[in-house]
Amino acid sequence: MSARALAFTFVPGQSFANSLLHNFWLALVVKLVLVMGIVLTGPLVVIYAELKIMAHMQHRLGPMYAGRFHGVGQPIADGIKLIQKEDVIPTAADGWVFSLAPAVVLVPYIALFVVLPFSNTIFAENLDVGIFYALAITAVSVIGVLMAGWASANKFSLIGALRAAAQLIAYELPMILAAVAVVMQAGTLSLVGISEAQRHYWFVLTQPVMALVFLIASLAELTRTPFDMPLAESEIIFGAYTEYTGMKFGMLMLAEYAGILAFSGLAAVLFLGGYRPLPGLAFIPAPLWMAAKIGVLAFLTIWLRVTYPRLREDQLQRFSWVVLIPITLVDIMATAVLKVAVK
Protein backbone atom coordinates (compact mmCIF):
# COMPACT_ATOMS: atom_id res chain seq x y z
CA MET A 1 0.00 0.00 0.00
CA SER A 2 1.42 3.41 -0.97
CA ALA A 3 1.94 6.20 1.54
CA ARG A 4 -0.83 8.21 -0.18
CA ALA A 5 -3.31 5.35 0.09
CA LEU A 6 -2.24 4.65 3.65
CA ALA A 7 -2.92 8.26 4.64
CA PHE A 8 -6.53 7.93 3.54
CA THR A 9 -7.07 4.97 5.86
CA PHE A 10 -6.47 7.19 8.90
CA VAL A 11 -9.71 8.74 10.09
CA PRO A 12 -9.26 11.85 12.29
CA GLY A 13 -10.57 11.16 15.76
CA GLN A 14 -10.14 7.40 15.30
CA SER A 15 -7.11 5.44 16.51
CA PHE A 16 -4.68 4.46 13.75
CA ALA A 17 -4.75 0.91 15.14
CA ASN A 18 -8.49 0.67 14.51
CA SER A 19 -8.05 2.12 11.01
CA LEU A 20 -5.32 -0.32 9.98
CA LEU A 21 -6.37 -3.41 11.91
CA HIS A 22 -9.99 -4.43 11.66
CA ASN A 23 -9.52 -7.27 14.15
CA PHE A 24 -10.45 -5.98 17.62
CA TRP A 25 -8.03 -8.21 19.54
CA LEU A 26 -5.08 -7.47 17.26
CA ALA A 27 -5.70 -3.73 17.55
CA LEU A 28 -5.95 -4.11 21.32
CA VAL A 29 -2.55 -5.86 21.47
CA VAL A 30 -0.94 -3.10 19.36
CA LYS A 31 -2.39 -0.40 21.63
CA LEU A 32 -1.26 -2.26 24.75
CA VAL A 33 2.28 -2.67 23.41
CA LEU A 34 2.52 1.03 22.52
CA VAL A 35 1.13 2.25 25.85
CA MET A 36 3.39 -0.04 27.87
CA GLY A 37 6.33 0.90 25.66
CA ILE A 38 5.82 4.58 26.49
CA VAL A 39 5.32 3.90 30.20
CA LEU A 40 8.41 1.68 30.49
CA THR A 41 10.81 3.75 28.36
CA GLY A 42 9.64 7.34 28.85
CA PRO A 43 10.41 7.43 32.59
CA LEU A 44 13.96 6.22 31.88
CA VAL A 45 14.51 9.34 29.78
CA VAL A 46 13.07 11.54 32.54
CA ILE A 47 15.25 9.86 35.19
CA TYR A 48 18.39 10.36 33.10
CA ALA A 49 17.41 13.96 32.35
CA GLU A 50 16.86 14.63 36.05
CA LEU A 51 20.25 13.17 36.97
CA LYS A 52 22.08 15.28 34.38
CA ILE A 53 20.07 18.49 34.79
CA MET A 54 20.42 18.44 38.56
CA ALA A 55 24.13 17.68 38.20
CA HIS A 56 24.77 20.62 35.89
CA MET A 57 22.68 22.97 38.04
CA GLN A 58 24.83 21.93 41.01
CA HIS A 59 28.11 22.21 39.03
CA ARG A 60 28.95 18.50 38.87
CA LEU A 61 29.07 15.89 36.13
CA GLY A 62 26.44 13.41 37.22
CA PRO A 63 26.55 9.83 35.87
CA MET A 64 29.31 9.38 33.30
CA TYR A 65 30.30 5.68 33.14
CA ALA A 66 27.21 3.45 32.74
CA GLY A 67 26.48 3.23 29.02
CA ARG A 68 29.81 4.95 28.28
CA PHE A 69 28.42 8.12 26.64
CA HIS A 70 27.72 10.52 29.52
CA GLY A 71 26.12 7.78 31.60
CA VAL A 72 23.12 7.17 29.33
CA GLY A 73 22.85 3.65 30.72
CA GLN A 74 22.49 4.76 34.35
CA PRO A 75 18.67 4.37 34.56
CA ILE A 76 18.94 0.86 33.10
CA ALA A 77 21.75 0.03 35.53
CA ASP A 78 19.58 1.24 38.42
CA GLY A 79 16.73 -0.97 37.19
CA ILE A 80 18.99 -4.03 37.02
CA LYS A 81 20.24 -3.26 40.53
CA LEU A 82 16.66 -3.12 41.86
CA ILE A 83 15.81 -6.44 40.21
CA GLN A 84 18.71 -8.04 42.10
CA LYS A 85 17.71 -6.58 45.47
CA GLU A 86 16.00 -8.79 48.04
CA ASP A 87 12.23 -8.36 48.32
CA VAL A 88 11.77 -7.73 52.05
CA ILE A 89 8.33 -7.70 53.67
CA PRO A 90 8.20 -6.65 57.34
CA THR A 91 7.05 -9.38 59.72
CA ALA A 92 4.15 -7.33 61.08
CA ALA A 93 3.05 -6.07 57.64
CA ASP A 94 -0.13 -7.12 55.87
CA GLY A 95 1.54 -9.06 53.07
CA TRP A 96 -1.20 -8.89 50.44
CA VAL A 97 -1.95 -5.20 50.86
CA PHE A 98 1.77 -4.38 51.13
CA SER A 99 2.48 -6.17 47.83
CA LEU A 100 -0.52 -4.77 45.95
CA ALA A 101 0.09 -1.12 46.90
CA PRO A 102 2.86 -0.41 44.31
CA ALA A 103 0.62 -1.72 41.51
CA VAL A 104 -2.31 0.42 42.69
CA VAL A 105 -0.03 3.47 42.63
CA LEU A 106 1.40 2.69 39.16
CA VAL A 107 -1.61 1.42 37.19
CA PRO A 108 -3.55 4.75 37.14
CA TYR A 109 -0.69 6.46 35.31
CA ILE A 110 -0.55 3.62 32.79
CA ALA A 111 -4.31 3.94 32.29
CA LEU A 112 -4.01 7.69 31.71
CA PHE A 113 -1.80 7.14 28.65
CA VAL A 114 -4.69 5.24 27.06
CA VAL A 115 -6.50 8.52 26.33
CA LEU A 116 -3.49 10.82 25.84
CA PRO A 117 -3.34 11.78 22.12
CA PHE A 118 -0.09 12.33 20.22
CA SER A 119 -1.96 13.29 17.04
CA ASN A 120 -5.55 13.16 15.82
CA THR A 121 -4.98 9.46 15.04
CA ILE A 122 -2.16 8.35 17.37
CA PHE A 123 -3.81 7.35 20.64
CA ALA A 124 -5.30 4.22 22.18
CA GLU A 125 -8.85 5.47 22.78
CA ASN A 126 -10.68 8.72 22.09
CA LEU A 127 -13.24 8.73 24.88
CA ASP A 128 -16.07 11.28 24.81
CA VAL A 129 -15.38 11.80 28.53
CA GLY A 130 -11.59 11.66 28.18
CA ILE A 131 -10.67 14.43 30.63
CA PHE A 132 -13.15 13.11 33.19
CA TYR A 133 -11.64 9.64 32.85
CA ALA A 134 -8.06 10.98 33.13
CA LEU A 135 -8.71 12.98 36.30
CA ALA A 136 -10.77 10.21 37.88
CA ILE A 137 -8.23 7.45 37.23
CA THR A 138 -5.31 9.44 38.66
CA ALA A 139 -7.23 9.86 41.92
CA VAL A 140 -6.95 6.09 42.48
CA SER A 141 -3.25 6.47 43.34
CA VAL A 142 -4.29 7.97 46.69
CA ILE A 143 -5.63 4.56 47.67
CA GLY A 144 -2.30 2.93 46.82
CA VAL A 145 -0.38 5.40 48.98
CA LEU A 146 -2.69 4.75 51.94
CA MET A 147 -2.36 1.00 51.38
CA ALA A 148 1.44 1.27 51.39
CA GLY A 149 1.56 3.32 54.59
CA TRP A 150 -1.02 1.32 56.54
CA ALA A 151 0.22 -2.13 55.51
CA SER A 152 3.88 -1.40 56.33
CA ALA A 153 3.30 -1.59 60.11
CA ASN A 154 5.60 1.41 60.47
CA LYS A 155 4.52 4.63 62.16
CA PHE A 156 6.73 6.75 59.92
CA SER A 157 5.16 5.13 56.86
CA LEU A 158 1.67 5.73 58.23
CA ILE A 159 2.44 9.40 58.95
CA GLY A 160 3.82 9.82 55.42
CA ALA A 161 0.76 8.13 53.90
CA LEU A 162 -1.64 10.36 55.82
CA ARG A 163 0.30 13.46 54.82
CA ALA A 164 0.29 12.36 51.20
CA ALA A 165 -3.44 11.55 51.21
CA ALA A 166 -4.30 14.90 52.77
CA GLN A 167 -2.20 16.70 50.18
CA LEU A 168 -3.54 14.72 47.21
CA ILE A 169 -7.15 15.25 48.23
CA ALA A 170 -6.56 18.97 48.83
CA TYR A 171 -5.02 19.55 45.39
CA GLU A 172 -7.31 17.30 43.34
CA LEU A 173 -10.12 19.84 43.61
CA PRO A 174 -8.24 22.84 42.14
CA MET A 175 -6.83 20.56 39.43
CA ILE A 176 -10.33 19.44 38.44
CA LEU A 177 -11.66 23.00 38.56
CA ALA A 178 -8.80 24.18 36.34
CA ALA A 179 -9.73 21.51 33.80
CA VAL A 180 -13.41 22.52 34.02
CA ALA A 181 -12.64 25.99 32.67
CA VAL A 182 -10.83 24.47 29.68
CA VAL A 183 -13.71 22.06 29.03
CA MET A 184 -16.17 24.97 29.08
CA GLN A 185 -14.10 26.88 26.55
CA ALA A 186 -13.46 23.88 24.29
CA GLY A 187 -17.03 22.58 24.49
CA THR A 188 -15.93 18.95 24.75
CA LEU A 189 -14.57 16.44 27.26
CA SER A 190 -12.54 14.55 24.64
CA LEU A 191 -8.79 15.13 24.84
CA VAL A 192 -8.58 14.97 21.05
CA GLY A 193 -11.42 17.47 20.83
CA ILE A 194 -9.73 19.81 23.33
CA SER A 195 -6.53 19.70 21.27
CA GLU A 196 -8.42 20.42 18.04
CA ALA A 197 -10.26 23.32 19.72
CA GLN A 198 -6.86 25.04 20.04
CA ARG A 199 -6.09 25.11 16.31
CA HIS A 200 -6.17 28.94 16.28
CA TYR A 201 -4.62 29.69 19.69
CA TRP A 202 -3.56 27.79 22.79
CA PHE A 203 -5.75 28.01 25.87
CA VAL A 204 -2.80 29.12 28.00
CA LEU A 205 -3.38 32.54 26.39
CA THR A 206 -7.01 32.72 27.56
CA GLN A 207 -6.61 30.69 30.76
CA PRO A 208 -3.15 31.61 32.13
CA VAL A 209 -4.32 31.50 35.75
CA MET A 210 -5.86 28.06 35.34
CA ALA A 211 -2.70 26.82 33.59
CA LEU A 212 -0.63 27.93 36.59
CA VAL A 213 -3.10 26.35 39.03
CA PHE A 214 -3.05 23.07 37.09
CA LEU A 215 0.76 22.95 37.11
CA ILE A 216 0.90 23.68 40.85
CA ALA A 217 -1.71 21.02 41.57
CA SER A 218 0.19 18.53 39.37
CA LEU A 219 3.35 19.05 41.42
CA ALA A 220 1.34 18.46 44.60
CA GLU A 221 -0.23 15.29 43.15
CA LEU A 222 3.24 13.99 42.32
CA THR A 223 4.59 15.04 45.75
CA ARG A 224 7.41 16.85 43.96
CA THR A 225 9.27 19.88 45.26
CA PRO A 226 8.08 22.17 46.78
CA PHE A 227 5.24 19.80 47.75
CA ASP A 228 7.43 16.88 48.86
CA MET A 229 6.72 17.08 52.59
CA PRO A 230 5.04 13.61 52.56
CA LEU A 231 8.47 12.21 51.54
CA ALA A 232 10.55 14.44 53.81
CA GLU A 233 13.59 12.22 54.41
CA SER A 234 14.82 14.34 57.30
CA GLU A 235 11.56 13.78 59.21
CA ILE A 236 9.83 10.56 58.17
CA ILE A 237 12.62 8.68 56.31
CA PHE A 238 10.82 8.10 52.97
CA GLY A 239 7.18 8.48 53.82
CA ALA A 240 4.76 5.71 52.92
CA TYR A 241 7.50 3.91 50.96
CA THR A 242 10.04 3.49 53.79
CA GLU A 243 9.70 -0.32 54.06
CA TYR A 244 9.79 -1.07 50.33
CA THR A 245 12.75 -2.73 48.63
CA GLY A 246 13.64 -4.33 45.31
CA MET A 247 11.18 -4.16 42.44
CA LYS A 248 8.33 -2.98 44.64
CA PHE A 249 10.37 0.15 45.34
CA GLY A 250 11.23 0.28 41.63
CA MET A 251 7.52 0.26 40.72
CA LEU A 252 6.88 3.15 43.10
CA MET A 253 9.69 5.15 41.53
CA LEU A 254 8.45 4.22 38.06
CA ALA A 255 5.02 5.53 39.08
CA GLU A 256 6.54 8.87 40.10
CA TYR A 257 8.33 9.44 36.81
CA ALA A 258 5.48 8.02 34.72
CA GLY A 259 3.28 10.48 36.62
CA ILE A 260 5.56 13.35 35.55
CA LEU A 261 5.04 12.35 31.91
CA ALA A 262 1.31 11.77 32.37
CA PHE A 263 0.55 15.09 34.05
CA SER A 264 2.87 16.94 31.66
CA GLY A 265 0.98 15.39 28.75
CA LEU A 266 -2.36 16.29 30.29
CA ALA A 267 -1.25 19.89 30.87
CA ALA A 268 0.05 20.07 27.29
CA VAL A 269 -3.33 18.95 25.94
CA LEU A 270 -5.34 21.31 28.13
CA PHE A 271 -3.28 24.49 27.78
CA LEU A 272 -0.58 24.12 25.11
CA GLY A 273 -2.63 22.77 22.22
CA GLY A 274 -1.56 19.15 22.67
CA TYR A 275 -0.19 17.93 19.36
CA ARG A 276 -1.22 21.13 17.53
CA PRO A 277 1.79 22.97 16.03
CA LEU A 278 2.71 26.63 16.24
CA PRO A 279 1.65 28.70 13.20
CA GLY A 280 4.06 28.25 10.32
CA LEU A 281 5.61 25.09 11.78
CA ALA A 282 3.00 22.56 10.69
CA PHE A 283 5.65 20.64 8.75
CA ILE A 284 6.94 19.23 12.06
CA PRO A 285 5.04 15.98 12.82
CA ALA A 286 2.34 16.21 15.50
CA PRO A 287 3.88 13.51 17.77
CA LEU A 288 7.11 15.52 17.94
CA TRP A 289 5.16 18.60 19.03
CA MET A 290 3.47 16.62 21.78
CA ALA A 291 6.76 15.08 22.90
CA ALA A 292 8.45 18.51 22.92
CA LYS A 293 5.71 20.06 25.07
CA ILE A 294 5.84 17.14 27.50
CA GLY A 295 9.62 17.53 27.65
CA VAL A 296 9.41 21.25 28.48
CA LEU A 297 6.92 20.66 31.30
CA ALA A 298 8.95 17.72 32.64
CA PHE A 299 12.05 19.95 32.63
CA LEU A 300 10.14 22.52 34.69
CA THR A 301 9.30 19.80 37.22
CA ILE A 302 12.96 18.82 37.48
CA TRP A 303 14.14 22.42 37.68
CA LEU A 304 11.84 23.16 40.63
CA ARG A 305 13.31 20.23 42.56
CA VAL A 306 16.70 21.93 42.55
CA THR A 307 15.67 25.54 43.01
CA TYR A 308 12.63 25.70 45.29
CA PRO A 309 12.57 25.04 49.07
CA ARG A 310 10.24 22.53 50.72
CA LEU A 311 6.98 23.93 52.13
CA ARG A 312 5.61 23.10 55.58
CA GLU A 313 2.56 20.84 55.84
CA ASP A 314 0.33 23.61 57.20
CA GLN A 315 1.43 25.90 54.35
CA LEU A 316 0.58 23.22 51.79
CA GLN A 317 -2.99 22.69 53.01
CA ARG A 318 -3.74 26.36 53.51
CA PHE A 319 -2.47 27.32 50.05
CA SER A 320 -4.90 24.96 48.33
CA TRP A 321 -8.07 25.68 50.31
CA VAL A 322 -7.54 29.40 50.90
CA VAL A 323 -5.84 30.48 47.65
CA LEU A 324 -6.20 28.06 44.73
CA ILE A 325 -9.81 26.92 45.10
CA PRO A 326 -11.30 30.46 45.39
CA ILE A 327 -9.23 31.58 42.38
CA THR A 328 -10.45 28.67 40.26
CA LEU A 329 -14.09 29.26 41.21
CA VAL A 330 -13.86 32.94 40.23
CA ASP A 331 -12.15 32.00 36.94
CA ILE A 332 -14.86 29.43 36.13
CA MET A 333 -17.57 32.02 36.73
CA ALA A 334 -15.78 34.50 34.45
CA THR A 335 -15.34 31.82 31.77
CA ALA A 336 -19.04 30.95 31.94
CA VAL A 337 -20.09 34.58 31.60
CA LEU A 338 -17.76 35.15 28.63
CA LYS A 339 -18.89 31.90 26.99
CA VAL A 340 -22.53 32.95 27.18
CA ALA A 341 -21.75 36.53 26.11
CA VAL A 342 -19.81 35.40 23.02
CA LYS A 343 -22.64 33.15 21.93
Secondary structure, DSSP 8 states (H G I E B T S, - for coil): --HHHHHHH--TTS-HHHHH---HHHHHHHHHHHHHHHHHHHHHHHHHHHHHHHHHHTTS----STTSSTTTTHHHHHHHHHHHS-----TTS-HHHHHHHHHHHHHHHHHHTTT--SSSS-SS---TTHHHHHHHHHTTHHHHHHHHHHHTT-HHHHHHHHHHHHHHHHHHHHHHHHHHHHHHHHT-S-HHHHHHTTSSS-TTTT-HHHHHHHHHHHHHHTT-TTS-GGG-HHHHTTGGGTT--HHHHHHHHHHHHHHHHHHHHHHHHHHS-TT---TT-TTS-HHHHHHHHHHHHHHHHHHHHHHS----HHHHHHIIIIIIHHHHHHHHHHHHHHHHHH-
